[in-house]
């Protein structure tokens, strides 16, 4: 069975940073969905370089440190986005497998990648560990404000003769990103480096150092002072906010001293540096190989103590950067209710949150209920059509706003734990009503046989609740509502959608309530541009719209031809009322009814760059199209309760991305397939990265059968 029965969250300037570069580089960059979602929501994100994996440390310390650093970022309230180049793809946010892939490569298989190396690696499909400079460029291109590293490059000790100056310094002078490091690497000429940074217009500050002494990587005091000191994450966040508001094109360097217990003895480390430099010269080491050679030689000379300090300072810097990023995210989110500064690309979902208790029969289902005890396997999960769709869209598209309600009871507390954090802020906790509980009974083959549920709490999603979220609705590219809402709440939602000309996607939910919104005035219901009923819900909708009672059917559409013929007859009666009807036909697939311009063209329905709905032109009163798409075969089905909701999530995500109808159907099928193969109604993760999604989407499209009826 395929289906079951059933920013500006960021400021305007940072929005430009995120969208404009990616518009040109979207074919080169893979931003991990978790990173994309966090950026769109204004959550804390910290960029991390990958030379620590490829060149900075020996194996296995490299992979262990990289993973520990990511974990520290997470523990301190931010999301880590390690950046690298893999097979010519720019990766923002590495998966575990990608990190291991980099760590396993020999040095001659992976380039230490700075600004100058990026075009070459992309063109030759090579692999690279990004330096400070390259990481800054890519992080800025992706909309990330903060980058944590060990130490930045600088002017080499004989740089006044050789002109060997790190590209990191030039990048700090022209890329507006904040770099959190333990100062400048001790192997360099720190006074000249600070002078160069001043010339480049880089704001340099210490962190938690009242005497303004700048750190020098292995030790806490380089002997050089800087003009400013930041006393904690809030001061640092305010500094970054000011840089963005000034629209400077230069960055900030924050020097965080290595933790005192790991700091090296200054005399001992200087002696080791001098010896390592002497050995490098004798061996003819030059260019980008100098720094990794010196770091390795110093670690050997200090019997590992410098490596221990290196690992400790990197972790401390990541922790500090995460805390600063978390503070900065608070300033970003202050834009949420600031009128014109709201995002126009976050869809709004309004609907039910339900705790699902699924019972899969281990015994044969009895033909009649006889009071006997039958064995069943229970599974508890978060459900509700609105909730499932909101979670699915947030994972596939990257963001969603969700209005719902749960009770102030044990069931409600359990359900809230299962709702992703980014969807909780608008979920109302009602102290007077019980959380909705749905018991679903499946037979041994996985077919749903009965639903038992208490749904009364959803009447407490009131018109006033919707009115309080008027700004969210005004800025949403699309509003989705499920059939569990009261008629009064549907009316208020449609009035606001009409006021702001926002398209509404109605998910009927159940044949008993599918007709509900169509009892309202047509001036309101015309805002419902999309519906996604099954065949039984469609019959109810047809009756409500036409005012005629349809004859009772004697069979359950056991023949595909009979099912399709019934679907065609029903769709014809209401095809003029909606821009797009997505009729779900169970394991057979879906049938679409399209009106006007989209019936004869491949034109997308949304502008992906602005999130705007593109009104359908009625070429002629009689231009319609019906298309049937067979559902792909799915192996390893584990659960059928959320497949239809995931189809809707995938379909809507594709709409908002500006895909044509066929691609929308394909992504819907792909999302439904992942839901069928998951134990929960919505998979914990649909795809590991954009490449996986793209590859599987192409497979679906290749085999997708489209029949025009």
Residue, then its C-alpha position, 0 to 999 in steps of 0.5 A: x500500500x502506498x498511502x494509508x487510509x488515512x527571514x524575516x527571521x534574519x535581518x534584511x542584509x543577512x537575507x541578501x547574504x543568504x539568497x543572492x550568492x546561493x542563487x548563482x552558486x546553488x548548483x555548486x553548494x550543498x547546504x545540509x537540510x538541518x543547517x538550511x532550516x536553522x538559517x531560515x529560522x534565525x537559529x544559532x549556527x557556527x561554521x567550522x573549518x575542515x583542515x583540522x580533519x585533512x591537515x591539522x591533526x594526525x588520525x585518529x585525533x583529527x576525526x575525534x576532535x572534529x566530532x567533539x567540536x561539533x558536539x560542544x557547539x550543539x551542547x552550547x545551543x548552536x548547530x555546527x556546520x563543518x565546511x569542506x569540498x568533496x568531489x567538487x561539491x561545496x559542503x556546508x554541514x558534513x554528515x558523519x560519513x563525509x567526515x570519515x571520508x575526508x579523514x581517511x584520505x592521504x594528504x596528497x588526495x586532498x588540497x588545503x583549500x584557500x580562496x585561490x583553490x576553490x575554482x580549481x577544486x570545483x572544476x576538477x571535482x577534487x576534495x579539499x579541507x577548507x582553511x580560514x579564508x575559504x571557510x569564511x567565504x563559504x560561510x558568508x555565502x551561506x548566511x552564517x555569521x560566526x566561524x570558530x577555528x584554532x588560530x588564524x594565519x598571519x604574516x610569517x616571521x620573515x614575511x617582511x622579506x618573503x612577503x609571505x602573508x596569509x590569505x586569512x588576513x586579506x579575507x578578514x578585510x573583505x568578508x563580513x564574518x566573525x572569526x573566533x580563534x585563540x589569536x594568531x598562530x604562535x609560529x607567525x610574526x604576531x605584531x606585524x600581523x596585528x598591524x596588517x589587520x589594522x590596515x585591512x580595517x579588521x576589528x580585533x578584540x580579546x574575549x574575557x581579557x581585562x588587560x587587553x593582552x592578545x593570545x598567541x595560540x599555544x599561550x595566553x599572552x602574545x605580548x601585544x595588546x589590542x584596543x578592545x575586550x568583550x566581556x561575554x557573549x552578549x557584548x560579542x553579539x552586539x558587536x556583530x549586530x553593529x557590524x551587520x547594521x553598518x553593512x561593513x565589508x570587513x570582518x571581526x577577529x575575536x581572540x579567546x585565550x587557551x584555557x589556562x590548564x592547557x596553556x604551554x610554557x612560553x619559553x619552551x614553545x618558542x624554543x620548539x618553534x625556532x627548531x621547527x622553523x630551522x628544520x623546515x628551511x633545511x628541508x625546503x618546506x614552503x608555501x601552504x605546506x609550512x604551517x602543517x609541517x611546523x605544527x606537526x614538528x612542534x607537537x613532536x618536539x613538545x612530546x604532544x603537549x602542544x597538540x593537547x593545547x591545540x585540541x583544547x583551544x579549538x574546543x574552547x573556541x567552538x564553545x565560545x562561538x556557540x554561546x555568542x551565536x546563541x545570543x546573536x540569534x536572539x537579536x535575529x528573532x526580535x525581527x519576527x513580529x516587526x511588521x515589514x521585516x518578517x519573512x515572506x517564505x515561511x508557510x503557515x500550518x494550522x491544525x491538529x496535534x494528536x498522540x497516536x497509539x497504533x496497535x498492530x494485530x498479531x492475531x487475526x482480526x475478528x469478524x465481529x467484536x466479541x469482547x475477547x482479548x487479542x494480541x497486538x503490538x503498540x507503538x506511540x508516536x506524534x500524529x495529527x494531520x496538521x502536525x505531520x504536515x508541519x513537521x514534514x515541511x519543516x524538514x523538507x523545505x527548511x521552515x514552517x510555522x505551526x498553530x495547534x493546541x495540546x492539553x496540560x496533561x501527561x499526554x500533552x507533555x509526552x506529545x510536546x516532547x515529540x514535536x520538533x522544537x522549531x514548531x512548538x512556539x505557537x502550540x497552545x497549552x490548554x488547561x481545560x481540555x484533554x490532549x487528543x489521543x487517537x488509537x489506530x488498529x491495523x490488521x496483520x498486513x498493516x491495513x488500517x481498520x479503525x480509528x478511535x479519537x477524541x478531537x474536541x480540544x481542537x475547537x480551542x484553536x479559536x478565531x482569536x488564536x488565528x487573529x493573534x498570528x495575523x502577521x504570520x499569515x500575512x507573510x506566509x507564501x501559503x497557508x495550510x489548514x486541516x479539517x479538524x478546525x472549527x468552522x469559525x476558525x476556518x472562516x477567520x483564517x480564510x478572511x485573513x487569507x482573502x485580505x492578504x491574498x494568500x493561497x490556502x491548501x485545505x487537507x480534508x482529513x476525514x470524510x465526515x468533516x471534509x465539507x466543513x469550509x464549503x458551508x462558508x461564503x464563496x467569497x471566502x472559499x475561493x481562497x482555497x486554491x488547493x485541496x488533497x482529498x481521498x475519493x471518499x472525502x472528494x464525494x463529500x466535498x462535491x455534495x457540499x459544493x453542488x448541493x446534490x446528494x450522490x448515489x451510494x456506492x455498492x463497491x469499494x473500487x476494487x477495479x482500477x478502471x472503475x476507481x479512475x472513472x469515478x474520480x474523473x466524474x467527481x473531479x469534473x463537478x468541482x474542477x472550476x472551484x480550485x486551481x489544483x486538486x490532488x486526489x489521493x487514490x491509495x496504492x494506485x497513486x494520485x490524480x490531479x485536476x488542473x485549471x487554466x494556464x497550468x493545465x496546458x503549460x509547465x509553469x510553476x505555481x510559486x516564485x521560488x525567489x520571493x515565495x509569491x503565489x503566481x495567480x492562474x490565468x484562465x485561458x478559457x472557461x473550458x481549459x482543464x486537465x486531469x492527470x493520473x500518476x501511478x504510485x511507485x512500488x515501495x519496499x520495506x514498508x514499516x508504517x502507513x499512517x503518515x504517508x499521505x501527510x508526507x506526500x502533501x509535505x513533499x508536494x507543498x515543498x516542491x511548490x514553494x521551490x518553484x517546481x513544475x507539477x510533475x516534479x511536485x508529484x515526484x517529490x510528494x511520492x519520494x517523501x511518502x516513500x520515506x514515511x512508509x519506510x519509517x516507524x513514525x508518521x514523519x521520518x526523523x530525517x527524509x534525506x541525509x543531504x541534498x545530493x541524496x534527495x536529488x538522486x532519488x528524485x531523479x529516479x522517481x521522475x525517470x519511472x513516473x508514469x503520467x497519463x492525461x485523462 
